[in-house]
């Protein structure tokens, strides 16, 4: 095989031990595999050269960078527990009380959520000093120190508070959501990692299919969920290469394998 320049990105595939596809992404920015073999020198006599070399443990390194978040990526790299179902959000809103319509919480219609009963707190905010005055919830006929809220999130108060700025803190739920639970005792599970990419044959300009397979890998690294204005995050997943089982797909028991269609 003629030498090739590695400049492909391609896609990554992650499989559970039973062979089920768990994760697929084609928006990766980097895949690295750095194979390293080192020796311990055995010295003796007067020579400055070693007369024997003992192999150290292999120090192969593999990693990927992905510029977006996934709950599956959290499982692979951090051992997070993913759950699908109802989720609850903590929300804040602010706006002015309308003379006739009060104020309608926007998050419920915006996200298709449901207000958590008795979760809201309403404050009047002084636009000059920023001072917050908490209002008390009542069922009907509120005074200037009170408010009423309907099941769909409409807040009304006494006419003395018309056109005043209010701040509302509340919780709302959504039936179809995703939760990544991060336990202090978490540990990632092993998986099979495949990087499928293509390179260019400089002799004829043809496309060469290539694939990197790590038969048993363990995740780690940094899952970045920080937020910074005008700066996207990039997640770095470090892959620890493990000794795999011998299987019909991997009869030689290779830890990692590179194949080229040329």
HELIX and SHEET records of a PDB file:
HELIX    1   1 UNK A   71  UNK A   78  1                                   8    
HELIX    2   2 UNK A  107  UNK A  111  1                                   5    
HELIX    3   3 UNK A  159  UNK A  161  5                                   3    
SHEET    1   A 7 UNK A  21  UNK A  25  0                                        
SHEET    2   A 7 UNK A  11  UNK A  15 -1                                        
SHEET    3   A 7 UNK A 191  UNK A 200 -1                                        
SHEET    4   A 7 UNK A 207  UNK A 222 -1                                        
SHEET    5   A 7 UNK A 235  UNK A 241 -1                                        
SHEET    6   A 7 UNK A  61  UNK A  66 -1                                        
SHEET    7   A 7 UNK A  28  UNK A  34 -1                                        
SHEET    1   B 5 UNK A  21  UNK A  25  0                                        
SHEET    2   B 5 UNK A  11  UNK A  15 -1                                        
SHEET    3   B 5 UNK A 191  UNK A 200 -1                                        
SHEET    4   B 5 UNK A 207  UNK A 222 -1                                        
SHEET    5   B 5 UNK A 256  UNK A 260 -1                                        
SHEET    1   C 2 UNK A  39  UNK A  42  0                                        
SHEET    2   C 2 UNK A  52  UNK A  55 -1                                        
SHEET    1   D 3 UNK A  81  UNK A  96  0                                        
SHEET    2   D 3 UNK A 165  UNK A 181 -1                                        
SHEET    3   D 3 UNK A 114  UNK A 115 -1                                        
SHEET    1   E 4 UNK A  81  UNK A  96  0                                        
SHEET    2   E 4 UNK A 165  UNK A 181 -1                                        
SHEET    3   E 4 UNK A 121  UNK A 125 -1                                        
SHEET    4   E 4 UNK A 132  UNK A 134 -1                                        
SHEET    1   F 4 UNK A 103  UNK A 104  0                                        
SHEET    2   F 4 UNK A 154  UNK A 157 -1                                        
SHEET    3   F 4 UNK A 146  UNK A 149 -1                                        
SHEET    4   F 4 UNK A 136  UNK A 137  1                                        
END                                                                             
